[in-house]
Amino acid sequence: QAEIVAVDNEQSALDELGERLTEQRLDTRVTLSCANMTDLPFPPESFDCIWSEGSAYIMGVEQALTQWRKLLTNRGYMVVSDLIWLTDNPSQEAVAFWEGEYPDMQTIEKRLGQMRQAGFEVIDHFTLREQAWHDYYQPLKARVAEVKASMPNSNAIADIEREIAIYERYLGEFGYHMFVLRKGA
Ligand SMILES: C[S@@+](CC[C@H](N)C(=O)[O-])C[C@H]1O[C@@H](n2cnc3c(N)ncnc32)[C@H](O)[C@@H]1O
């Protein structure tokens, strides 16, 4: 029965979401808000739960924790996912790649420390299954193979191929982790 606000700063993504919500008759429950996550246009203590998958990294996880905490009601929940190192000794090539793509990537312990420091209790946390990575990258790999010949000089294709190579060689050294947090008293 919750009232949901969906935020993105890309209007076309919200438009598409709006169409799907209408198809599924959920549009009366979800309000769309085109806004910057670094400057959300909501009063303090507006939300019982903030849910952010694969996006807090855009403004930096620590900054997101601090800024979004103010928007939570007393003892409200925050669910965030983040790319993390699963080992203290990652391979050189994986480190070099992620230093370029996500320089603030941390171990689980380091993130948990930052979350507690920011005033959250950790209710639960877990790494997404490797199958989730396969579900994402296998269709992407097939699509790259399909279009590559017609786009021989594409930087986007080259970037995706580099990322897929890292996933194929080093998955297990890094993963996507869900953190379920509650605003501390
Ligand atoms: C990697 S996608 C993740 C989307 C979705 N949560 C998921 O798991 O599939 C990141 C999303 O954040 C949006 N985004 C990027 N910068 C933003 C900002 N400053 N404020 C709000 N949304 C932003 C992008 O438009 C994109 O839809």
The ligand as an SDF file (V2000), in Angstrom:
LIG
                    3D

 27 29  0  0  0  0  0  0  0  0999 V2000
   23.2580    2.2640  -13.5210 C   0  0  0  0  0  0  0  0  0  0  0  0
   21.6370    2.9250  -13.6300 S   0  0  0  0  0  0  0  0  0  0  0  0
   20.7910    1.9680  -12.4070 C   0  0  0  0  0  0  0  0  0  0  0  0
   19.3460    1.9560  -12.6460 C   0  0  0  0  0  0  0  0  0  0  0  0
   18.5000    0.9980  -11.7860 C   0  0  0  0  0  0  0  0  0  0  0  0
   18.5180    1.3680  -10.3880 N   0  0  0  0  0  0  0  0  0  0  0  0
   18.9330   -0.4250  -11.9650 C   0  0  0  0  0  0  0  0  0  0  0  0
   19.4030   -1.0510  -11.0100 O   0  0  0  0  0  0  0  0  0  0  0  0
   18.7910   -0.9590  -13.0710 O   0  0  0  0  0  0  0  0  0  0  0  0
   21.8410    4.5490  -12.9020 C   0  0  0  0  0  0  0  0  0  0  0  0
   20.6250    5.4540  -13.0800 C   0  0  0  0  0  0  0  0  0  0  0  0
   20.8970    6.6880  -12.3700 O   0  0  0  0  0  0  0  0  0  0  0  0
   20.4480    7.7870  -13.1600 C   0  0  0  0  0  0  0  0  0  0  0  0
   21.2380    8.9510  -12.7460 N   0  0  0  0  0  0  0  0  0  0  0  0
   22.5110    9.2710  -13.1090 C   0  0  0  0  0  0  0  0  0  0  0  0
   22.9140   10.3930  -12.4940 N   0  0  0  0  0  0  0  0  0  0  0  0
   21.8750   10.8160  -11.7210 C   0  0  0  0  0  0  0  0  0  0  0  0
   21.6800   11.9310  -10.8580 C   0  0  0  0  0  0  0  0  0  0  0  0
   22.6430   12.8200  -10.6390 N   0  0  0  0  0  0  0  0  0  0  0  0
   20.4750   12.0500  -10.2260 N   0  0  0  0  0  0  0  0  0  0  0  0
   19.4750   11.1390  -10.4360 C   0  0  0  0  0  0  0  0  0  0  0  0
   19.6160   10.0570  -11.2370 N   0  0  0  0  0  0  0  0  0  0  0  0
   20.7860    9.8890  -11.8770 C   0  0  0  0  0  0  0  0  0  0  0  0
   20.6610    7.3350  -14.5990 C   0  0  0  0  0  0  0  0  0  0  0  0
   19.8410    8.0610  -15.4870 O   0  0  0  0  0  0  0  0  0  0  0  0
   20.3200    5.8400  -14.5250 C   0  0  0  0  0  0  0  0  0  0  0  0
   18.9350    5.6350  -14.7680 O   0  0  0  0  0  0  0  0  0  0  0  0
  1  2  1  0
  2  3  1  0
  2 10  1  0
  3  4  1  0
  4  5  1  0
  5  6  1  0
  5  7  1  0
  7  8  2  0
  7  9  1  0
 10 11  1  0
 11 12  1  0
 11 26  1  0
 12 13  1  0
 13 14  1  0
 13 24  1  0
 14 15  1  0
 14 23  1  0
 15 16  2  0
 16 17  1  0
 17 18  1  0
 17 23  2  0
 18 19  1  0
 18 20  2  0
 20 21  1  0
 21 22  2  0
 22 23  1  0
 24 25  1  0
 24 26  1  0
 26 27  1  0
M  CHG  2   2   1   9  -1
M  END
$$$$
